Amino acid sequence: MAIDRAAFAEECVRQGVYFRIEPHYLLAVAQVRSGISGDDDGDRKGPFRLTQAEWDANRDDAEFEIHFESSHISSPIRQCAVFGLMAHRAFDAFESANVRNPTALELYLQQWPGAASATLAADLQTALDATADLLGPAADAVLDDPQSAPPAIADPEQATTRPVPQPETAGAPAWYALATGEIGKREIGNTNNGPEITRYRRLAQCGGPGDPWCAIFVNAMFALCRFCCKSRQWEE
């Protein structure tokens, strides 16, 4: 069964943002596993080539409000949602075990450990390259702010991220609007430290290396807000 690649890419963007998995990863996995085809390969079905056991283990989830039937396994759109959940769970498992984000290759192997082969990295690279041009038009079609879409994954050894939908800042306090611009910044490992955290301590003028930085961050945003407000006054 042929699948419209542009429409499928749009669904990958929707589900990637919803499940906080990079849409390009979803697209590339479908490409490497099936060529983004709705045909079956033995007992592996649909664009992600899921088995019935994999489908049934992930087709119902109260947190993300997905509730599909066993018979829905061959629906490409529903597969995109279920695979988004599967990737979300695999990401969490890898991050918990390794205290860092997985690369695209590591995330794939977290989902299918038996898929390791001498050609897997090259196959993923080919799939990433083959689907990169689909991302921009898909983001333009489905996102209110297409610029918020994660960029293409250039290399299977590149660390993946958790896409975060940008919050609505209209009418919000200035410090809150500034804070949303910091989404995605993080410490190194589990150390309460790193270049971004050092920057927050300098702005807040409090705390030291290794200190929990939640309150430091808030004070840093207040300090940054005061600086920005003064800058605007000087410009006026």
Helices and strands as residue ranges (DSSP letters): H 5-19, H 23-34, H 52-58, E 60-61, E 66-67, G 70-74, H 76-98, H 104-111, G 113-115, H 120-142, G 146-148, H 174-180, H 195-204, H 214-235
